[in-house]
Amino acid sequence: MSVPTTTLPSGDELPQIGFGTWNIPEGDVADAVRTAIDAGYTHIDTAEGYQNEAGIGEALADYDREDLFVTSKVLPSNLNYESLIESCEASLDRLGTDYLDLFLIHWPNPAISLRETFQAMERLHERGLIRNIGVSNFSQYQLSAAHHIADFPIAVNQFEYHPWFQRPGLVEYCEETDTVIEAAAPLSRSDVFDDEVVRELSETYDVSPAQVVLRWAMDNDVVVIPKSSSPDHIRDNLESVELELDDSDRRRLDERDRDRPCYDTGPRDWTRDVYGISE
């Protein structure tokens, strides 16, 4: 099965579908990653906040590292210079790799200078520890500020995107600035499977609802990162790359936007440990 790719500013090729590992426990993730790679995934997405990097590293050791595209993310509490360097080095150690293909700021943190964060990212890039730099869960305003500050291309913005939460303003800005869009929670954590158009198209094409939703996003030039620990679902999600949706059916899904997020709901609890901002 041939997986299409998107070219990053560095020239690296980012597979348009990746295997997400959020909420897969350390003890289960190695088997899930092996299942994914054996099925044909070459793009693996994790984060230090997922607390499963060591298990992923156990699986990655069984494969040729150069054949894989590995992403991790730094917690917003670790965005100051020294903490970010240490966090990246610790992620590399847990993953058992010498470099990350993509390193993302997991969430913005208003208490830490973005300029300081980017200086640390540049240092990691100079050392060859990371090959591409990006952000995650940045709004249009936050991404605009990041572009103004950064002295390097911001390769990716990974954020919640699915038929019920299409974020046209943010998408348009990413397209204008050549920032690749990665869809976190591309299946709305299964909520969107209840959509009547998704169900109808699933029956029409004789495929799973997940395949319909993933193919729609990829047709919109969005990189998708579905997550599952079920071997059948892992393989089924990948088969979305072979589905062809009619233009009229894609437009029907375009019209399903409800501005309804499943996790990126706006206001934050800044006292949580992931942000490290004291009251």
C-alpha positions as CSV (number, residue, x, y, z in Angstrom):
1,M,0.0,0.0,0.0
2,S,1.5,3.3,-1.1
3,V,1.0,6.2,1.4
4,P,1.0,9.7,-0.1
5,T,3.3,12.3,1.5
6,T,3.5,16.0,2.0
7,T,6.7,17.9,1.5
8,L,8.0,19.9,4.5
9,P,10.0,23.1,4.0
10,S,13.2,21.1,4.8
11,G,12.4,18.8,1.8
12,D,11.6,15.9,4.1
13,E,8.5,13.9,3.2
14,L,5.8,13.6,5.8
15,P,3.5,10.6,5.3
16,Q,-0.1,11.9,5.0
17,I,-1.4,9.3,7.5
18,G,0.3,8.6,10.8
19,F,-0.2,6.4,13.8
20,G,-1.3,8.3,16.9
21,T,-0.5,7.0,20.3
22,W,-2.3,9.3,22.7
23,N,-3.9,7.4,25.7
24,I,-2.3,4.1,24.8
25,P,-0.6,2.8,28.0
26,E,3.1,2.1,28.1
27,G,2.5,-1.6,28.5
28,D,0.3,-1.8,25.4
29,V,1.9,0.7,23.0
30,A,4.8,-1.5,21.7
31,D,2.4,-4.1,20.3
32,A,0.2,-1.4,18.8
33,V,3.1,0.3,17.1
34,R,4.4,-3.0,15.7
35,T,1.0,-3.7,14.3
36,A,0.9,-0.3,12.7
37,I,4.3,-0.5,11.1
38,D,3.7,-4.0,9.9
39,A,0.4,-2.8,8.3
40,G,2.3,-0.1,6.4
41,Y,2.4,3.0,8.7
42,T,5.8,4.7,8.7
43,H,4.7,7.9,10.6
44,I,4.5,7.5,14.4
45,D,3.3,10.4,16.6
46,T,3.9,10.6,20.4
47,A,4.7,13.1,23.1
48,E,6.4,13.2,26.4
49,G,3.0,14.0,28.0
50,Y,1.7,10.6,26.7
51,Q,4.1,8.8,29.0
52,N,4.6,6.0,26.6
53,E,7.8,6.9,24.7
54,A,9.8,4.0,26.2
55,G,7.3,1.5,25.0
56,I,7.3,3.0,21.5
57,G,11.1,2.9,21.6
58,E,10.9,-0.8,22.3
59,A,8.9,-1.3,19.1
60,L,11.0,1.1,17.0
61,A,14.2,-1.0,17.8
62,D,12.8,-3.8,15.6
63,Y,12.8,-1.7,12.5
64,D,15.1,0.4,10.3
65,R,14.9,3.9,11.8
66,E,15.6,5.6,8.4
67,D,12.3,4.1,7.1
68,L,10.3,5.8,9.8
69,F,9.1,9.4,10.5
70,V,8.9,9.9,14.3
71,T,7.3,12.9,16.0
72,S,7.3,13.9,19.6
73,K,6.2,16.9,21.5
74,V,7.4,18.9,24.5
75,L,5.1,19.8,27.4
76,P,4.2,23.5,27.8
77,S,5.7,23.4,31.3
78,N,9.1,22.6,29.7
79,L,9.3,25.4,27.1
80,N,12.1,27.4,28.8
81,Y,15.6,26.9,27.2
82,E,17.2,24.4,29.5
83,S,14.1,22.4,30.2
84,L,13.3,22.1,26.5
85,I,16.8,20.8,25.7
86,E,16.6,18.3,28.6
87,S,13.1,17.2,27.6
88,C,14.1,16.5,24.0
89,E,17.2,14.6,25.1
90,A,15.0,12.5,27.5
91,S,12.5,11.8,24.7
92,L,15.3,10.6,22.4
93,D,16.6,8.4,25.1
94,R,13.2,6.8,25.8
95,L,12.5,6.4,22.1
96,G,16.0,4.9,21.5
97,T,16.8,7.2,18.6
98,D,19.4,9.8,17.8
99,Y,17.0,12.3,16.3
100,L,13.4,13.2,15.8
101,D,12.0,13.9,12.4
102,L,9.6,16.4,13.9
103,F,9.5,18.1,17.3
104,L,6.4,20.1,18.3
105,I,5.5,22.5,21.1
106,H,2.5,20.5,22.5
107,W,0.6,23.5,23.7
108,P,1.5,27.2,23.9
109,N,2.4,28.6,27.3
110,P,1.8,32.3,27.9
111,A,4.2,32.3,30.9
112,I,7.3,31.4,28.9
113,S,8.9,33.5,26.1
114,L,8.3,31.9,22.7
115,R,11.5,33.5,21.6
116,E,13.4,31.5,24.3
117,T,11.6,28.4,23.2
118,F,12.5,28.8,19.6
119,Q,16.2,29.5,20.5
120,A,16.3,26.1,22.2
121,M,14.6,24.5,19.2
122,E,17.2,26.1,16.9
123,R,20.0,24.7,19.1
124,L,18.5,21.2,18.9
125,H,18.3,21.5,15.1
126,E,21.9,22.7,14.9
127,R,23.0,19.6,16.9
128,G,21.1,17.3,14.6
129,L,18.7,16.1,17.3
130,I,15.6,17.4,15.4
131,R,15.0,17.7,11.7
132,N,11.9,19.8,11.6
133,I,10.2,22.2,14.1
134,G,6.5,22.7,14.6
135,V,3.8,23.6,17.0
136,S,0.6,22.0,18.2
137,N,-2.8,23.4,19.3
138,F,-1.8,27.0,18.2
139,S,-4.6,29.3,17.2
140,Q,-4.4,31.6,14.2
141,Y,-3.2,34.4,16.4
142,Q,-0.6,32.3,18.2
143,L,0.7,30.9,15.0
144,S,1.0,34.3,13.5
145,A,3.0,35.5,16.5
146,A,5.2,32.4,16.1
147,H,5.9,33.1,12.5
148,H,6.9,36.6,13.4
149,I,9.4,35.4,16.0
150,A,10.8,32.3,14.4
151,D,14.0,32.5,12.3
152,F,13.2,29.1,10.7
153,P,10.2,27.6,8.9
154,I,7.4,26.3,11.2
155,A,6.8,23.1,9.4
156,V,3.6,21.9,11.1
157,N,0.6,23.0,13.2
158,Q,-1.1,20.0,14.7
159,F,-4.6,20.8,16.0
160,E,-8.1,19.4,16.3
161,Y,-9.7,19.1,12.9
162,H,-12.6,16.9,11.7
163,P,-15.9,17.4,9.9
164,W,-17.6,18.8,13.0
165,F,-14.7,21.2,13.8
166,Q,-13.2,22.5,10.5
167,R,-11.7,25.9,11.7
168,P,-11.7,27.6,8.3
169,G,-9.8,30.7,9.5
170,L,-6.9,28.7,11.0
171,V,-6.8,26.4,8.0
172,E,-6.7,29.3,5.6
173,Y,-3.8,30.9,7.5
174,C,-1.8,27.7,7.6
175,E,-2.3,27.4,3.8
176,E,-1.2,31.0,3.3
177,T,2.0,30.5,5.3
178,D,2.9,27.0,4.0
179,T,2.4,25.5,7.4
180,V,1.4,21.8,7.1
181,I,-1.8,21.0,8.9
182,E,-1.9,17.8,11.0
183,A,-5.3,16.7,12.3
184,A,-5.2,15.7,16.0
185,A,-8.3,13.8,16.9
186,P,-9.3,13.4,13.2
187,L,-12.2,11.1,14.1
188,S,-13.4,13.5,16.9
189,R,-12.6,10.6,19.3
190,S,-15.4,8.6,17.4
191,D,-18.1,11.3,18.0
192,V,-18.4,12.1,14.3
193,F,-19.3,8.5,13.5
194,D,-22.8,9.5,14.6
195,D,-23.1,12.0,11.8
196,E,-25.8,11.1,9.4
197,V,-23.8,12.0,6.3
198,V,-20.8,10.0,7.5
199,R,-23.0,7.0,8.2
200,E,-24.7,7.3,4.8
201,L,-21.4,7.6,2.9
202,S,-20.0,4.6,4.9
203,E,-22.8,2.5,3.6
204,T,-22.6,3.9,0.1
205,Y,-18.9,3.1,-0.3
206,D,-19.0,0.0,1.9
207,V,-16.2,1.2,4.1
208,S,-16.0,2.1,7.8
209,P,-17.1,5.6,9.0
210,A,-13.4,6.2,10.0
211,Q,-12.2,5.6,6.4
212,V,-14.8,8.2,5.1
213,V,-13.7,10.8,7.6
214,L,-9.9,10.2,7.2
215,R,-10.2,10.3,3.4
216,W,-12.1,13.5,3.5
217,A,-9.4,15.2,5.6
218,M,-6.6,13.9,3.3
219,D,-8.5,15.2,0.3
220,N,-8.3,18.6,2.0
221,D,-4.5,18.3,2.1
222,V,-4.5,17.6,5.9
223,V,-2.2,15.0,7.5
224,V,-4.2,12.7,9.7
225,I,-3.1,10.9,12.9
226,P,-5.8,8.4,13.9
227,K,-5.2,6.5,17.1
228,S,-6.3,3.0,18.0
229,S,-5.0,0.1,20.0
230,S,-7.2,-2.4,18.1
231,P,-5.3,-4.2,15.4
232,D,-8.4,-4.4,13.1
233,H,-9.0,-0.6,13.5
234,I,-5.3,0.2,13.0
235,R,-5.4,-1.6,9.6
236,D,-8.8,-0.3,8.7
237,N,-7.7,3.3,9.2
238,L,-4.8,2.9,6.9
239,E,-7.0,1.6,4.1
240,S,-8.5,5.0,3.9
241,V,-5.6,6.0,1.6
242,E,-7.1,3.8,-1.1
243,L,-10.6,5.2,-0.9
244,E,-11.8,7.7,-3.5
245,L,-14.6,10.0,-2.6
246,D,-16.7,11.8,-5.2
247,D,-16.4,15.6,-5.2
248,S,-20.1,15.9,-4.4
249,D,-19.7,13.7,-1.3
250,R,-16.7,15.6,-0.2
251,R,-18.7,18.8,-0.4
252,R,-21.5,17.2,1.7
253,L,-18.9,16.6,4.4
254,D,-17.6,20.1,4.1
255,E,-21.1,21.3,5.0
256,R,-21.1,19.3,8.3
257,D,-19.1,21.8,10.3
258,R,-20.7,22.4,13.7
259,D,-17.8,24.3,15.3
260,R,-17.9,21.5,17.8
261,P,-14.5,20.5,19.3
262,C,-14.0,17.3,21.3
263,Y,-11.0,18.5,23.3
264,D,-9.8,22.0,22.2
265,T,-12.6,23.8,24.0
266,G,-10.9,27.1,24.6
267,P,-10.4,28.2,28.2
268,R,-7.5,26.4,30.0
269,D,-6.9,25.4,33.6
270,W,-3.5,27.1,33.8
271,T,-2.8,25.5,37.2
272,R,-2.4,22.0,35.7
273,D,1.0,20.5,35.9
274,V,1.3,20.4,32.1
275,Y,1.6,24.2,32.1
276,G,3.5,24.7,35.3
277,I,2.0,28.2,35.9
278,S,1.6,28.8,39.7
279,E,-1.4,30.8,40.9
